[in-house]
Amino acid sequence: MRMANSFAQPILRTGDLAEALRVARQLLELADTNTVEVDFEAVARTPQELNRLLEQMPEAEWWAYGPDRSGSSDGDALPSDHLPVFLRDWSRPVHTVEVLLSAAGSAPVMVRWDFDGWPAAPEIGLGPGGTRGAYVTLVANASDLDLETPAELHTVFVHVKQIEAERAPWLAAQVGLRVIGDLVMAPL
């Protein structure tokens, strides 16, 4: 698990979760994925959402979601007593993505693929990108990386080093898309 910041730029916003997942996989085909894992975050607002998510992620960290809220997995509290809760599970195997998205249903979720690096982009003067800033994120049922604004849309983001911001539009073009928003800091 890497703790740092990266910079993310959206390249697709769609109401079709399968399309968003397809684009994320196309980006992963470009990447150096000798080592790849998935981080997962979600906001569970109902007991049903919470139960489905915890069934798939029994070891997930959680904390009460929202201002002036308390309760977390650090104590003896039950997450069901503190809804809504934010859940985070690190270093999941890649094959769990579809199951986790299905368990989330309409809950706001974030899936971030963490891998070894982006390929060289000689057309724009960039060599291979290392692990810092090498992520693909799919945000489902929310309009932002922090899952603060629920939506019926799903967004795919590419993450790059800030100093290599031109890699984001290059990556988008490699999968037939273009950037559709600003490059923003994305805490990891």
C-alpha positions as CSV (number, residue, x, y, z in Angstrom):
1,M,0.0,0.0,0.0
2,R,1.4,3.4,-1.0
3,M,0.5,6.5,0.9
4,A,0.9,9.7,-1.1
5,N,-1.0,11.9,-3.4
6,S,-1.5,11.5,-7.1
7,F,-3.2,13.7,-9.6
8,A,-6.3,12.3,-11.4
9,Q,-8.1,13.5,-14.5
10,P,-11.5,12.2,-15.7
11,I,-11.7,10.6,-19.1
12,L,-15.2,9.1,-19.1
13,R,-18.5,9.8,-17.4
14,T,-21.3,7.4,-18.2
15,G,-24.5,5.9,-16.9
16,D,-23.3,2.5,-18.0
17,L,-21.2,0.8,-15.4
18,A,-20.2,-2.0,-17.8
19,E,-18.8,0.6,-20.2
20,A,-16.8,2.3,-17.4
21,L,-15.4,-1.0,-16.3
22,R,-14.5,-1.8,-19.9
23,V,-12.5,1.5,-20.3
24,A,-10.8,0.9,-17.0
25,R,-9.7,-2.5,-18.2
26,Q,-8.4,-1.0,-21.5
27,L,-6.3,1.4,-19.6
28,L,-4.9,-1.5,-17.5
29,E,-3.9,-3.3,-20.7
30,L,-1.6,-0.4,-21.4
31,A,0.0,-0.4,-18.0
32,D,2.8,-2.4,-16.4
33,T,0.6,-4.7,-14.3
34,N,3.2,-7.3,-13.2
35,T,2.0,-6.3,-9.7
36,V,-1.5,-5.1,-9.5
37,E,-4.0,-4.8,-6.6
38,V,-7.2,-3.0,-6.0
39,D,-8.2,-0.6,-3.2
40,F,-11.9,-0.2,-2.6
41,E,-13.9,2.6,-0.8
42,A,-17.7,2.9,-0.3
43,V,-20.3,4.9,1.6
44,A,-23.0,2.6,3.1
45,R,-26.1,4.5,4.0
46,T,-28.5,1.6,4.7
47,P,-28.2,-1.6,6.7
48,Q,-28.7,-3.6,3.5
49,E,-25.8,-1.8,1.7
50,L,-23.6,-2.2,4.8
51,N,-24.3,-6.0,5.1
52,R,-23.7,-6.6,1.4
53,L,-20.4,-4.8,1.5
54,L,-19.2,-6.3,4.7
55,E,-20.0,-9.7,3.4
56,Q,-17.5,-9.2,0.7
57,M,-15.0,-7.1,2.8
58,P,-15.2,-8.5,6.4
59,E,-11.9,-6.9,7.3
60,A,-12.7,-3.4,5.9
61,E,-11.8,-0.4,8.0
62,W,-14.9,1.8,8.7
63,W,-15.8,5.1,10.3
64,A,-18.9,7.1,10.8
65,Y,-19.4,9.3,7.7
66,G,-20.2,13.0,8.0
67,P,-19.5,16.0,10.2
68,D,-19.8,15.6,14.0
69,R,-20.1,11.8,13.7
70,S,-18.2,9.3,15.8
71,G,-17.5,5.6,15.7
72,S,-15.0,3.5,13.8
73,S,-13.4,0.1,13.4
74,D,-10.8,1.2,15.9
75,G,-13.2,0.6,18.8
76,D,-15.8,-1.9,19.8
77,A,-18.6,-0.2,18.0
78,L,-20.7,-1.9,15.4
79,P,-20.8,-0.1,12.0
80,S,-24.6,-0.7,11.8
81,D,-25.0,1.6,14.8
82,H,-23.3,4.5,13.1
83,L,-24.8,4.7,9.6
84,P,-23.9,6.2,7.2
85,V,-20.3,4.8,7.3
86,F,-17.3,5.1,5.1
87,L,-15.6,1.7,4.3
88,R,-12.1,1.1,3.0
89,D,-10.4,-2.1,2.1
90,W,-6.8,-2.2,0.7
91,S,-4.9,-4.6,-1.5
92,R,-7.8,-6.6,-2.9
93,P,-7.2,-9.1,-5.7
94,V,-8.2,-7.9,-9.1
95,H,-10.7,-10.7,-9.6
96,T,-12.9,-9.2,-6.8
97,V,-13.8,-6.0,-8.6
98,E,-17.1,-7.1,-10.2
99,V,-18.3,-8.8,-6.9
100,L,-17.5,-5.7,-4.9
101,L,-19.3,-3.4,-7.4
102,S,-22.3,-5.8,-7.4
103,A,-22.4,-5.8,-3.6
104,A,-22.3,-2.0,-3.6
105,G,-25.5,-1.7,-5.7
106,S,-26.3,2.0,-5.8
107,A,-24.0,3.0,-3.0
108,P,-21.2,5.5,-3.9
109,V,-18.0,3.4,-4.5
110,M,-14.4,3.9,-5.6
111,V,-12.3,1.2,-7.1
112,R,-8.6,2.1,-7.6
113,W,-6.2,-0.2,-9.5
114,D,-2.7,0.2,-8.2
115,F,0.1,-1.1,-10.5
116,D,3.7,-0.7,-11.5
117,G,3.6,2.1,-14.0
118,W,2.4,3.6,-17.2
119,P,4.1,2.9,-20.6
120,A,6.5,5.3,-22.3
121,A,4.8,8.1,-24.3
122,P,7.6,9.1,-26.7
123,E,5.2,11.2,-28.8
124,I,5.0,13.6,-25.9
125,G,8.5,13.2,-24.6
126,L,7.8,10.9,-21.6
127,G,9.5,7.7,-20.7
128,P,7.8,4.9,-18.7
129,G,6.0,6.2,-15.6
130,G,6.9,4.6,-12.2
131,T,4.5,3.5,-9.5
132,R,4.0,7.0,-8.1
133,G,0.9,8.4,-9.9
134,A,0.1,5.1,-11.7
135,Y,-3.5,4.3,-11.0
136,V,-6.8,3.9,-12.7
137,T,-9.9,4.8,-10.7
138,L,-13.5,4.0,-11.3
139,V,-16.0,6.0,-9.2
140,A,-19.5,4.6,-9.4
141,N,-22.7,6.2,-8.2
142,A,-20.9,9.4,-7.2
143,S,-19.6,12.5,-9.1
144,D,-16.3,12.9,-7.2
145,L,-13.3,11.0,-6.0
146,D,-14.2,11.6,-2.3
147,L,-17.7,10.0,-2.8
148,E,-19.3,13.1,-1.3
149,T,-21.9,13.7,-4.1
150,P,-24.1,10.7,-5.0
151,A,-24.9,10.5,-8.7
152,E,-26.3,8.0,-11.2
153,L,-23.1,8.3,-13.3
154,H,-19.8,6.5,-13.2
155,T,-16.5,8.2,-13.9
156,V,-13.1,6.7,-15.0
157,F,-10.0,8.7,-13.9
158,V,-6.4,8.2,-14.9
159,H,-3.8,9.2,-12.3
160,V,-0.4,10.6,-13.3
161,K,2.4,12.5,-11.7
162,Q,1.7,16.3,-11.6
163,I,4.9,17.0,-13.5
164,E,3.8,14.6,-16.2
165,A,0.2,16.0,-16.5
166,E,0.4,15.6,-20.3
167,R,0.3,11.8,-19.9
168,A,-3.4,12.0,-18.9
169,P,-4.7,13.2,-22.3
170,W,-2.2,10.8,-24.0
171,L,-3.6,7.9,-22.0
172,A,-7.2,8.9,-22.8
173,A,-6.3,9.1,-26.5
174,Q,-4.9,5.5,-26.4
175,V,-8.4,4.2,-25.5
176,G,-10.2,6.5,-28.0
177,L,-11.3,9.2,-25.4
178,R,-10.2,12.6,-24.2
179,V,-9.9,14.3,-20.8
180,I,-13.2,15.8,-19.7
181,G,-12.2,17.7,-16.6
182,D,-9.4,19.2,-14.6
183,L,-6.4,17.4,-13.2
184,V,-7.1,17.3,-9.4
185,M,-5.1,16.1,-6.4
186,A,-6.3,12.7,-5.3
187,P,-5.2,11.6,-1.8
188,L,-4.4,7.9,-1.5
